[in-house]
Amino acid sequence: MEDCCPDKKNPGDEVKGWLGSLKKDFIESFANFGDAFSLTTDWFSGNGKVHRVITKERIVNSLKNAPAVERARDFWYAKADRLKSFNVNVTNYSGSFGLQGAINSGASPYKQFIGSMTINIHSDGEYLTFDIFNRTSFKSFFYQAPVPSWSRSLLPQMGNMTQTYTWKEKIYK
């Protein structure tokens, strides 16, 4: 029996696609939780590298829609529009989740882990490169309360640890 309409999708195909996407999101959330937990335990214990560059797609994808990143992206597009050029950069854009952001971050382990960040967006005219810088410190753990922070060379446990999350996006023209 031949299929009369090979390009036509039936409701079952739509449900399969939706369930597949849900399954992928669920698995990635657990994997991200494991990675964020590992970073947190490294920070608490003073283990691992002091600075890490994170490019893993499932991790950076969880940050692309963060409110601070969306504001920085909108700022870049407004600047590019104002200057009538796609070869512009945005550096040292300050973003934070804060206490309200921690609530709005929901179950995203990386949004919970990062807190405050510095966002740099560089353009080559075709793509934007996002570099999100985060410093994990005793002070940031307490939401910038008046407590000290220190270098890991002074005391490794809960000493400052940094991460740069980076990815590229095509410029929408």
C-alpha positions in Angstrom: 0.0 0.0 0.0 1.4 3.3 -1.1 1.4 6.4 1.2 -0.9 8.9 -0.6 0.6 12.0 1.1 4.2 11.6 2.1 4.6 15.2 3.1 1.5 15.4 5.2 1.9 14.9 8.9 -0.8 13.2 11.0 -1.6 14.1 14.7 0.4 11.0 15.8 3.6 12.5 14.2 3.1 15.8 16.0 2.7 14.0 19.4 5.8 11.9 18.7 7.8 15.0 17.9 6.5 16.8 21.0 7.3 13.8 23.3 10.7 13.5 21.7 11.4 17.1 22.4 10.1 16.8 26.0 12.3 13.7 26.5 15.4 15.6 25.2 14.7 18.6 27.5 14.2 16.3 30.5 17.4 14.4 29.9 19.4 17.6 29.2 18.1 19.2 32.4 19.3 16.2 34.5 22.7 16.3 32.7 23.0 20.1 33.3 22.1 19.5 36.9 24.9 17.0 37.2 27.4 19.4 35.6 26.3 22.3 37.8 26.5 20.1 40.9 30.0 19.1 39.9 31.0 22.8 39.5 29.5 23.6 42.9 31.3 20.8 44.7 34.5 21.8 43.0 34.0 25.3 44.3 33.1 24.2 47.8 36.1 21.8 48.0 38.6 23.9 46.1 39.2 21.2 43.5 39.5 21.5 39.7 40.6 24.4 37.5 40.3 28.0 38.7 39.0 29.1 35.3 36.9 27.1 32.9 35.7 27.8 29.4 32.4 26.1 28.8 31.1 25.5 25.3 29.0 22.4 25.7 25.9 23.0 23.6 23.3 21.8 26.1 24.8 24.0 28.8 25.1 27.2 26.7 21.6 26.6 25.2 20.2 26.8 28.8 21.7 30.4 29.0 20.6 31.8 25.6 17.2 32.8 26.9 18.3 34.2 30.2 16.8 37.6 30.8 20.2 39.4 31.1 21.4 37.7 27.9 18.3 38.7 26.1 18.7 42.3 27.2 22.4 42.3 26.1 21.4 40.8 22.7 18.6 43.5 22.3 21.2 46.1 23.3 23.6 44.8 20.6 20.8 44.9 17.9 19.8 48.4 18.9 23.4 49.6 18.8 23.9 47.9 15.4 20.7 49.5 14.1 21.7 53.0 15.5 25.2 52.8 13.9 23.9 51.1 10.7 26.6 48.4 11.0 26.8 44.8 12.0 30.4 45.1 12.9 29.9 46.4 16.5 30.7 44.9 19.8 29.2 45.1 23.3 31.6 44.7 26.2 31.2 44.5 29.9 27.4 44.4 29.8 26.4 43.7 33.4 23.7 41.2 34.0 22.4 39.4 37.1 19.7 37.2 38.2 19.5 38.5 41.7 17.1 37.0 44.2 14.1 37.5 41.9 16.1 36.0 39.1 16.9 33.0 41.2 13.1 32.4 41.6 12.5 33.1 37.9 15.3 30.7 36.9 13.2 27.8 38.1 14.9 24.5 37.6 17.7 25.7 35.3 20.8 24.7 37.2 23.1 27.0 35.3 20.9 30.0 35.7 20.8 29.2 39.5 24.6 28.7 39.6 25.6 31.8 37.7 23.9 34.7 39.5 25.8 37.8 38.3 27.6 37.9 35.0 29.5 40.1 32.6 28.3 39.7 29.0 30.6 40.4 26.0 29.2 40.2 22.4 31.6 40.4 19.5 30.6 40.5 15.9 32.4 39.4 12.7 29.5 40.9 10.6 27.9 37.5 10.1 27.9 35.9 13.6 27.8 37.1 17.1 30.1 35.5 19.7 28.7 35.6 23.2 31.1 35.3 26.1 29.4 35.2 29.5 31.8 35.6 32.4 30.9 34.5 35.9 32.9 34.6 39.1 31.8 32.1 41.8 32.8 33.4 45.2 31.8 33.3 48.8 30.3 36.7 48.3 28.2 35.7 45.3 27.1 32.6 47.2 25.5 35.0 49.7 24.0 37.2 47.0 26.6 39.9 47.3 26.1 40.3 51.1 28.9 42.1 52.9 31.1 38.9 53.3 34.6 38.4 52.1 35.8 36.5 49.0 39.3 35.2 48.4 41.6 33.7 45.8 41.9 30.0 45.7 45.7 30.4 46.1 45.0 31.8 49.6 42.4 29.2 50.6 41.2 26.7 48.0 37.8 25.9 49.6 35.1 28.3 48.4 37.8 30.5 46.8 37.1 32.4 43.7 36.5 30.3 40.6 35.6 31.7 37.2 33.8 30.4 34.1 33.3 31.7 30.6 30.3 30.3 28.7 30.7 30.9 25.0 28.7 30.3 21.8 28.0 31.8 18.4 24.7 32.9 16.8 23.9 33.9 13.3 23.1 37.6 13.0 19.4 38.2 12.0 19.5 40.8 9.2 
